[in-house]
Amino acid sequence: MAQDENAEAARQELVGPWRRRPVALLREDPDAAAELTALIDEVREELPQAQRSWAQTITASGHGVVNAVQHGNQHNYYMDSSAPDRQRGTAAREADA
């Protein structure tokens, strides 16, 4: 991979499947969680310091809405424009409170 013309692109092609493998493993064998966690910790220690953590910066302006998630799921039912509260607006919801 390091010898590839575009090593970063080659690495990115391999990341996706390897992200899914631990999840599949845990579905098949939930008892493997402790061993998998130990392996992840071991690999993390081998990474350069800059690659051991991630930061996410998200900005919205005006009437923008930002929705973001790392390592989990997000369900935004309030974003449904057909919901009665969404159509009535913030002032109407606050008046009801």
N, C-alpha and C positions, 0 to 999 in steps of 0.2 A: 504494500500500500504506500509506503514512504517513497518508493521509486516511481509511483504513478505521476504523470504530468500534473495532475491536479489532485494532490494527496488529500486535501480537505474534502473535495467532492467524493472521492473514493471512500473516505471514512464515513461521510454522511449516508452513503448508500448502505453501509453495513449497520448503522446505528439502529434503524427502525426494527429490523427483525430481532436484534439482541435486546431491545427494550421489551419486546413482547414475550420472550422466552421465560424470564423469571415469573411472570404472571401465569403463564401456562403451567410451569412447574408447580407453582403453589396451588393451582386448581387441582392438579393431579395428586399432589402430595402435600397437604397443608402442614404436616409435621416437619417439612424441610425448611420452615421459616427461619429457625435459629441458625441453621447451617448457611442458608443463603444470606442472611444478614451479616454473618461473620465474613463471608466471602466478599460481600460488597464493601464492608469496612476495610478489609485487607487491600482490595483494589484501590479504594479511595486514598489510602495512605501512600500508594505508589504514584499518585497523580501529582503534578506540580501544584503548589499552593493556589495559584490562580484558577485552577480547574476543580477545586474541591467545593466550591460554592457557586451559586448562581444568583443573579439579581435581575429583577424584572421591573422596569419603569414604564408606567402607563399613564397617559395624560389625556384628559378630555377638556374641551372648552365650550363655551357657549351653553347650549342645552344638550351637549353630548353626554353619553353614558358609556362608562368603561366597565366591561365585564372580563375578568381574567381569573385563571385558576392554574395552580401548579400542583401536580401530584394528586389529583382528585377529580371530582365531578362538580359541575355547576348546573343548577336548574333555575331558570329565571322565569317563573310563571308571571311575575309582575310586568314583564316586558310585552305581554300579549296585549296588543292595542285594542282588542275586542273586549277586554275585561271592563266591566262597568266602572270601577274606580279609576282606571286609566283614562277613560273617556271624560269623566267628570273633572279630573284635574286635582291638583294638590289642595287648593283652597277649599273645595267641596269636601274632601276627605278630612281636612283639619276641622271644619265646621261640625262634622258628624262626631268627632272625638270628644 
